[in-house]
Amino acid sequence: MLDNYEGTDDRELISRVAQKDEKAFRQIFERYQNRVFNLAYRYTGSYPDAEEITQDVFLKVYKNAVSFRYQSAFSTWLYRITINTAVNYKRKRRIAAESLDQVNEPGSKREEPAAASAQNPEEIYKRKKRQEIIQAALDSLPPNQRAAFVLAKYEGMTYDEISKVLTVSVAAVESLIYRARQGLIVKLRPLVDRGELCRKF
């Protein structure tokens, strides 16, 4: 058994995880934890929920590694698990409004909210309200639209890659993203009109 998996291919790692190799699993976790967290965070808009989803995702990876069929990239399989876990989590929990306090601007990296004492109170309030509006707009989208939009806008995936994650056709992805953008334009029109948000969806 290898002692150092740092340069090991994903498929080799997941085959070893299927054999309950904990060193291989730790390498998978270290390699992908930030990506999984960021996707969960952008989907849910909540730091603690993204943490919980991330833990759940990697638990599923460890338990279900044997089900990986090598017909797609490991990352595609992992993103599919993450999206499905996030969708189910949102459906079950119906996240309370106060969780939106921890939302960063869409596209932001994993980071804690900045200390209030270092910022102008009026700016803090405006940003908080803007973030709540943005997250509410994202939350208003149907799950598949939200997933397709997040994967395209914030993960930079191609339509073909998204189609594999969501297991739908490329044409369906195009339709999902178009409808998501149209919905966001309507919901975020007040921010755009006030010049608080660039119309780039």
ABEGO torsion letter per residue (X at the ends): XBABAAABBAAAAAAAAAAGBAAAAAAAAAAAAAAAAAAAAAAAGBAAAAAAAAAAAAAAAAAAAAABAGABBAAAAAAAAAAAAAAAAAAAAGBBAAAAAABBBBGBBBBBBBBAAABBAAAAAAAAAAAAAAAAAAAABBAAAAAAAAAAAAAGBBAAAAAAAAGBBAAAAAAAAAAAAAAAAAAAAAAAAAGABBBBX
